Amino acid sequence: MAPSAVYASEQPPLLLAEGAALEAISDAIDTVNKLKGLSSPIAAYDSESKFDSAKDKASFRQYETACERVRNFYLEQHARQTVEHNLKMRAHFFDPKRKREEMTIWQAMERLNTLIDDSDPDTELSQIQHLLQSAEAIRRDGKPRWMQVTGLVHDLGKLMLFFEGCSTGQWDVVGDTFPVGCKWDERCVFVKAFGQNPDRNHPVYGTKNGIYTPGQGIDQLLMSWGHDEFLYLVLKDQSVLPREALAMIRYHSFYPWHHEGAYKEFMADGDEVLLKAVQAFNPYDLYSKTDGEPDVQKLKPYYMELIDEYFPQKVLRW
């Protein structure tokens, strides 16, 4: 029996149903928002992407015409992503009493494959296929090996849905991210939905800068809790990925920043490098979702080699 089938058989019906709904919303959000080895020189990680040159990018991330499911998702997410909730989830993540499951990267991919995200409007492929699509698009453009493996793992934070106490629903797993603890920028998607967030009337959290100081650094922002932040916390001390790769993982859903230009007042010296990295990664996360279905078994040996290179301890604590 395939590992993913084993995982699926072990999951409670309610979790499987939630996973299916999660994947559906993630597919719905990104719709709204060539297997060949390369012998060409390695392209700079931030050079212009080539694989998506013929794609109609205007058809992606059109949230205002998104299905009702996506709109309802953001109504809930924006109302419930509070400072209190984020501090609570981080306290749970770092709690020494929390039982952390142990899996290799490939085992994590197979387990994620039993899930289906309410925030992604662009694809209905399985999670493992989307991960391989992103990685293969990066590989075809001749980008560095560390960026290829980043494409492979970037959504594994969605596994938080499996782990007790790490999420409370789809709304704090997927979707666009943003800082909490300050007034929400007008460039956030469905910004009017924040009107139901209790932090709106807080004497500090409801102000422009809130708990932050301009120029203090983008990594000092308390980002809304979700799969980006979860995976960053898992990998930052359990991989040899470079700083740019960790930024791609942590901020790939931070569209108000890397796509709309919001929150730049909080950037410090050196943060332009991180912004550049996330912007370089974004086309491979978003626009690769219309590519053909990858052959998992043919691709596995190549990516196992990359996994061993950048995750030398093999088994990670999640």
C-alpha positions in Angstrom: 0.0 0.0 0.0 1.3 3.5 -0.9 2.3 5.6 2.1 -0.2 8.3 1.2 -3.0 5.6 1.2 -1.8 4.5 4.7 -2.0 8.1 6.0 -5.4 8.5 4.4 -6.7 5.4 6.1 -5.5 6.6 9.4 -7.2 9.9 9.3 -10.5 10.5 11.1 -13.4 11.2 8.6 -13.8 14.8 10.0 -10.1 15.5 9.3 -10.3 14.1 5.8 -13.3 16.2 5.1 -11.6 19.3 6.4 -8.5 18.5 4.3 -10.7 18.2 1.2 -12.3 21.5 2.0 -8.9 23.1 2.6 -7.5 22.0 -0.7 -10.7 23.2 -2.5 -10.4 26.7 -1.0 -6.6 26.8 -1.7 -7.3 25.9 -5.3 -10.1 28.5 -5.4 -7.8 31.3 -4.0 -4.9 30.9 -6.4 -7.4 30.6 -9.5 -8.7 34.0 -8.2 -5.0 35.3 -7.5 8.3 18.6 -19.3 10.5 16.4 -17.6 13.9 17.3 -18.9 17.3 17.7 -17.3 19.0 21.1 -17.7 22.6 21.4 -19.0 22.4 25.2 -19.4 24.3 27.5 -17.0 22.5 28.1 -13.7 20.4 31.3 -13.9 20.5 33.8 -11.1 17.7 33.1 -8.6 16.1 36.5 -9.3 16.4 36.5 -13.1 13.2 36.9 -15.0 11.1 33.7 -15.1 10.7 32.2 -18.6 8.3 29.3 -18.2 5.3 31.6 -17.7 6.0 34.0 -20.6 3.0 32.8 -22.6 0.6 32.6 -19.7 -2.3 35.0 -19.2 -1.4 36.3 -15.8 -4.5 38.6 -15.8 -6.6 35.5 -15.2 -4.9 34.8 -11.9 -5.7 36.3 -8.5 -8.9 38.1 -9.6 -10.4 38.0 -6.2 -13.2 40.5 -6.8 -14.7 38.0 -9.3 -13.8 35.0 -7.2 -16.3 32.4 -6.2 -18.4 32.9 -3.1 -16.3 30.3 -1.3 -13.2 32.4 -1.4 -15.1 35.6 -0.4 -16.5 33.8 2.6 -13.1 32.4 3.5 -11.6 35.9 3.7 -14.6 37.2 5.7 -13.8 34.6 8.4 -10.0 35.0 8.2 -10.0 38.7 8.5 -12.3 38.7 11.4 -10.4 36.1 13.4 -6.7 36.8 12.8 -6.0 38.8 16.0 -2.9 39.5 18.0 -4.3 37.3 20.8 -4.8 34.3 18.5 -1.3 34.7 17.0 0.4 34.8 20.4 -1.6 31.8 21.5 -0.7 29.7 18.4 3.0 30.6 18.7 3.0 29.7 22.4 1.6 26.3 21.5 4.1 25.7 18.7 7.0 26.4 21.1 5.5 24.6 24.1 8.1 21.9 25.1 5.2 19.6 26.0 3.8 19.7 22.5 4.3 16.3 20.8 6.0 17.0 17.5 5.6 14.3 14.8 8.7 13.2 13.0 8.8 12.8 9.2 11.2 13.1 6.3 10.4 15.7 3.7 9.1 13.1 1.2 7.0 11.5 3.9 5.6 15.0 4.6 4.8 15.5 0.9 3.0 12.1 0.8 1.0 13.0 3.9 0.1 16.4 2.6 -1.2 14.7 -0.5 -4.1 13.4 1.5 -5.4 16.9 1.9 -7.3 19.0 -0.6 -6.8 24.7 0.4 -10.3 27.1 0.5 -8.1 30.0 -0.5 -6.6 28.9 -3.8 -8.6 29.6 -6.9 -6.1 28.5 -9.5 -5.8 24.7 -9.4 -7.5 21.5 -8.5 -4.3 19.3 -8.7 -3.1 17.5 -5.6 -0.7 19.1 -3.2 2.3 16.9 -4.3 1.6 17.7 -7.9 1.6 21.5 -7.2 4.8 21.2 -5.3 6.5 19.3 -8.1 5.0 21.8 -10.7 6.7 24.7 -8.8 10.0 22.9 -8.4 10.1 21.8 -12.1 9.3 25.2 -13.4 12.2 26.6 -11.3 14.4 23.8 -12.6 13.5 24.4 -16.2 14.5 28.0 -15.9 17.9 26.9 -14.6 17.6 28.4 -11.2 19.8 27.2 -8.3 19.3 23.9 -6.6 18.4 25.5 -3.3 15.5 27.4 -5.1 14.3 24.2 -6.7 14.0 22.4 -3.3 12.3 25.5 -1.9 9.6 25.2 -4.6 9.3 21.6 -3.6 8.7 22.2 0.1 7.1 25.6 0.2 3.5 24.5 1.0 4.4 21.7 3.5 3.3 24.0 6.3 -0.3 23.0 5.5 0.5 19.8 7.5 -0.4 21.9 10.5 -4.0 20.9 9.9 -2.9 17.4 11.1 -1.3 18.5 14.3 -3.4 19.0 17.4 -3.6 22.6 18.5 -1.7 24.0 15.5 -4.7 25.4 13.7 -8.4 25.9 14.3 -9.7 25.8 10.7 -8.9 26.6 7.2 -8.8 30.3 8.0 -5.5 30.1 10.0 -3.8 27.7 7.6 -4.1 29.2 4.1 -4.9 32.5 2.3 -3.0 35.8 2.0 -1.0 36.8 5.0 -0.5 40.2 6.7 0.9 41.6 9.9 -1.3 41.7 13.0 -0.8 44.4 15.7 -1.2 47.4 13.4 -3.8 48.8 11.1 -4.4 46.7 8.0 -3.2 48.3 4.8 -5.8 49.2 2.3 -4.0 47.0 -0.2 -4.9 43.8 1.7 -7.4 41.7 -0.2 -11.1 42.2 0.9 -9.8 44.9 3.3 -13.4 45.9 4.4 -13.7 42.4 6.0 -11.4 43.6 8.8 -14.2 45.7 10.1 -15.3 42.6 12.1 -11.9 42.1 13.7 -11.8 43.0 17.4 -8.3 44.5 17.0 -9.8 47.3 14.9 -10.8 49.3 18.0 -7.7 48.5 20.0 -5.9 51.7 21.2 -2.6 50.3 19.9 -3.3 47.5 17.4 -5.8 49.7 15.5 -3.2 52.5 14.8 -1.1 52.8 11.7 2.2 51.5 13.1 0.6 49.7 16.0 3.2 47.7 18.0 5.9 48.4 15.4 8.5 51.1 14.6 9.1 52.1 10.9 12.4 50.6 9.7 12.7 47.9 12.4 12.8 45.1 9.9 10.2 43.0 8.0 11.2 39.9 10.1 10.1 41.7 13.2 6.4 41.8 12.1 4.0 39.4 13.8 2.6 37.8 10.7 -0.9 36.3 10.6 -0.7 32.6 11.6 -0.8 30.1 8.8 1.2 27.6 6.8 3.9 30.0 5.7 4.9 30.9 9.3 4.5 27.4 10.5 6.8 25.9 7.9 9.4 28.7 8.5 9.5 27.9 12.2 9.9 24.2 11.4 12.7 24.6 8.8 14.8 27.6 10.0 16.8 25.3 12.4 16.4 22.0 10.6 17.8 22.8 7.1 20.7 24.4 5.5 18.5 26.6 3.2 19.9 30.1 2.6 18.2 33.2 4.0 16.6 34.0 0.7 14.9 30.5 0.6 13.5 30.9 4.1 12.1 34.3 3.1 10.4 32.7 0.0 8.8 30.2 2.4 7.8 32.6 5.1 6.4 35.4 2.9 5.2 33.7 -0.3 1.5 34.4 0.8 2.3 38.0 1.9 0.8 39.5 -1.3 0.2 42.9 0.2 4.0 43.3 0.6 5.6 41.5 -2.4 2.8 42.2 -4.9 1.0 45.4 -3.8 4.0 47.3 -2.2 2.4 47.7 1.2 4.1 47.7 4.6 7.5 48.8 3.1 7.8 51.4 5.8 8.8 48.6 8.2 11.6 47.3 6.1 15.2 47.6 7.4 18.5 47.6 5.5 18.9 44.3 3.8 15.2 43.6 3.5 15.2 44.5 -0.2 17.1 41.3 -0.7 14.3 39.3 0.9 11.6 41.2 -1.0 13.5 40.5 -4.3 13.8 36.8 -3.4 10.0 36.5 -2.7 9.1 38.3 -5.9 11.4 36.0 -7.8 9.7 33.0 -6.3 6.1 34.1 -6.8 5.7 33.3 -10.5 6.7 29.7 -9.8 4.2 29.4 -7.0 1.3 31.0 -8.8 1.6 30.6 -12.6 3.0 27.0 -12.6 -0.5 25.8 -11.6 -1.7 25.6 -15.1 1.2 23.3 -16.2 0.8 19.6 -17.0 0.5 16.9 -14.4 4.0 15.9 -13.3 5.2 12.2 -13.2 5.9 11.8 -9.5 7.8 8.5 -9.7 10.1 9.7 -12.5 10.9 12.9 -10.7 11.4 11.4 -7.2 15.0 10.3 -7.5 16.2 13.8 -8.6 14.3 15.5 -5.8 15.4 13.0 -3.2 19.0 14.1 -4.0 18.0 17.7 -3.4 16.2 16.8 -0.1 19.3 15.0 1.2 21.5 18.0 0.3 19.4 20.7 2.1 17.9 18.6 4.9 20.9 16.6 6.0 19.3 15.4 9.3 16.8 13.5 7.2 14.0 13.2 9.8 12.4 16.6 10.9 10.4 17.4 13.9 7.2 19.0 12.9 
